[in-house]
Amino acid sequence: MKEKDEIRKKLLRETSKCRACRFCVDVCPTYQALEGVETLTSFGRMQTLRYLLLGTLELDDAMIYALYSCLQCGRCEVVCKSKGQNLEIANIIHEGRTLLCPVE
């Protein structure tokens, strides 16, 4: 249980570093394929993850879909790093979905 608490704290720390510049939105292939649903972008997923961890949102099928629809392609990280943010977005999303909704 302590390990999960540490991961949760780390994810909250990391998601709070996002400056919400949204440069990552335009390069996200799921955003492009699904005609502009911001929840299905790296920014949207980071916000969803943050609010799930804070307890503001409840985990449901839509939230699970948002987290698991990430292709882990890394395009968001490239643009994030080029803008000086340097977040490991794919890893944050991966760790978040593993913590909140592990596949059994």
Residue pairs with C-beta under 8 A, 6 or more apart in sequence:
4 99
7 95
7 99
8 53
8 99
10 95
11 49
11 50
11 53
11 92
11 95
11 96
11 99
12 50
12 53
12 54
14 87
14 88
14 92
15 46
15 47
15 49
15 50
15 53
15 92
16 50
17 85
17 87
18 43
18 46
18 47
18 85
18 87
19 85
20 43
21 83
21 85
22 43
23 79
23 80
23 83
24 41
24 42
24 43
24 75
24 76
24 79
24 80
24 89
25 31
25 38
25 41
25 42
25 43
25 44
26 79
27 75
27 76
27 78
27 79
28 40
28 41
28 42
28 75
28 76
29 71
29 73
29 75
30 40
30 41
30 69
30 70
30 71
31 37
31 38
31 40
31 41
34 40
37 44
38 44
39 45
39 48
39 62
39 66
40 66
40 69
41 76
42 70
42 76
42 80
42 89
42 90
42 93
43 76
44 66
45 66
45 67
45 70
45 93
45 96
46 89
46 92
46 93
48 57
48 63
48 66
48 67
49 67
49 92
49 93
49 96
49 97
49 100
51 57
52 58
52 59
52 63
52 96
52 100
53 96
53 100
57 63
59 100
59 101
64 97
64 101
67 93
67 96
67 97
67 100
67 101
68 97
68 101
70 90
70 93
70 94
70 97
72 90
72 93
72 94
73 90
74 90
76 89
76 90
77 87
77 88
77 89
77 90
80 86
80 87
80 89
